[in-house]
């Protein structure tokens, strides 16, 4: 039974390649994405816009699908914290350190939400270990901007991944589009990142196959089309995403803690429902990890990929893993391959179980993302 996580094809382009190649295009340099030389660059990241979902609903995104998109892969796990950190730093999670949605902070014996759980014990500027592309571009005279909703302006996650960019607050989608146009016109030579979270929110609440998700997709399509027409002529425009998603009904929720042997020796549960990270008691050995993995394989091997920390590192999905980052990765990692999710029924707060749209695993629907070339990048 093959249950270890599948690996990427050699030479596959990833989300981490987008910003470094955009900077190269600004500087008139050759680059791996074959982007032509441009005066300014705007990169739009639509949270949750997987390539499979976009293709399936092409009739509701006629502008975005009128241009043939390239296929990129998101990171593993296919979750916003890990993916956007890779986007912003140009590195994989093994280097930047945001290895999952909820990860182990071993020094404080706790699991911390990597999007909203930042505090004085987990300082964003040091927990995220890499310089950002915005910082390195700034060293070479490129001015960078990040456009997002005001509530994210000073968040820990923003401090972790957007260092080196000027944050521009704009709440509605149309306001964010207008801000991007204004920056491109007033600051030629600049790099701008525009974040759109609305689609992912609709997916989590209603599912990507819902009317609400379609309505959000149509709004994104319209605003990107308007953005492309309003930007200065020599501005390159890229549209991509951090991950895709799958819809999982409540009937496919697996309460893994109700099987005692699946949590035997587990001190903390991290990750997310489609990509669990299980942390054993301190001092656990490779043999301990293998023993728990075997139990999970026997129980869930038909529905999930099961890997020990050693196997996951060896797979290369995390890239080169720094010694400081290694303890943040689960002793055993379970990634769903069927349309199921894994929940721990012990915590008092079970509100997450209301989510329909899910992501985090290594399936095509979750990791395949588009790269759409518009404006001066259009081919």
Secondary structure, DSSP 8 states (H G I E B T S, - for coil): ---S-----TT--BTTHHHHHHHHHHTT---TT-----SEEEEEEETT-BHHHHHHTGGG-HHHHHS--EEEE--SS-SHHHHHHHHHHSS-HHHH---SSEEEEGGGTEEEETTT--BTTB-HHHHS-S--HHHHHHHTT--EEEEE-GGGTT-HHHHHH-TTSEEEE--SHHHHHHHHHHHHHHSTT-EEEEEE-HHHHHHHHH-TTSHHHHHHHHHHHHHHHHHHHHS-TTEEEEEE-S---EE--GGGEEEGGGSGGGSTTEEEEEEETTEEEEEE-TT--HHHHHHHHHHHHHHHTTTEEEEEHHHHHHHTTT-S--HHHHTTS-SEEEEE-SS-EEE-S-SS--GGGG--EE--S-SHHHHEEEEEEEETT--
